[in-house]
Amino acid sequence: MATAEHEVTYERVTPEEIMVQLDRLARDRLGMSGEEFLAQWRARALDAFSPAVSRIAVLARLLTD
Amino acid sequence: MPSRRRSPALQYSPGSLPTDASARRAAQEFADLVGRVVNTTVSQCPISFHQVEGREFEGYVSHAEHKVPVPMPLENGRYLYLYQRLGLRRPERYLTTLEYKYQYQEAEDDESWVFRYEYQREPEEGYRYPLAHLHVNGALETYTADKPFPRLHLPTDRVTIESVVQHLVDEHEVACISPQNSQEVLRRSGEAFAEIQRRRLLDG
């Protein structure tokens, strides 16, 4: 029987590390660079409802004041 | 280097958090709570808390790869994208949820989403929908308006991960990992969240 044991990991993440993953996702899912994504997202030129945009926007908000 | 610890008993009632160290402890306890809820019920995937450097204390709870959230496989073969962003707000420096997203999907691909609960405490300027809402990826014969049904922001209260997990167990045939104590974990965790909300109301 499976047990209820669990471990939770605590880590620090830098904005640069987030940007690397944002760039990878944006290229893979939307065919644009991370910088392009951020520019269009800030200009509200993207469809925020799209599952791909919504997923990447989660990371974008971590890079925005 | 990530640090790991096994969760103690459920305990999340941080109140005011004057230092970043106390905020970090509270966030860790919250992540422990989420990890326990998830790992005794719907998924064996590890849960992480990532603190974002260079910002006033802020971080997120999720199942992560390369330090960013990804959908996690569930015991029924489907996936759940779980994301909770936490930060400090108000002069008292309460740890609060700034954003959440719970997205149930058929496969790892986001396009296979079935429903998603979303919340943003501080949305972008011009946002005009309920801060907490639900999207359902379906069609209704009785719904004939122009706006596609999945794009509707169906208003909700703030939804807890416990209630989403309970729903998955009850209605999506997710077999509990640890059925002997899952209901107790869900109940105690839900009560802890309700107590936090009650204290906030009393504090005004």
Interface residues (C-beta under 8 A of the other chain):
Chain A: M1 A2 T3 A4 E5 H6 E7 V8 T9 Y10 E11 R12 V13 T14 P15 E17 I18 Q21 L22 L25 R44 F49 P51 A52 S54 R55 V58 L59 R61 L62
Chain B: P2 S3 R4 R5 R6 S7 R24 Q28 A31 D32 V34 G35 R36 V38 N39 T40 Q44 P46 I47 S48 F49 H50 Q51 V52 E53 G54 R55 E58 Y60 H66 K67 V68 P69 Y81 Y83 R85 E99 K101 Q103 D110 E111 W113 E118 E124 G126 H135 P150 R151 I177 S178 N181 S182 V185
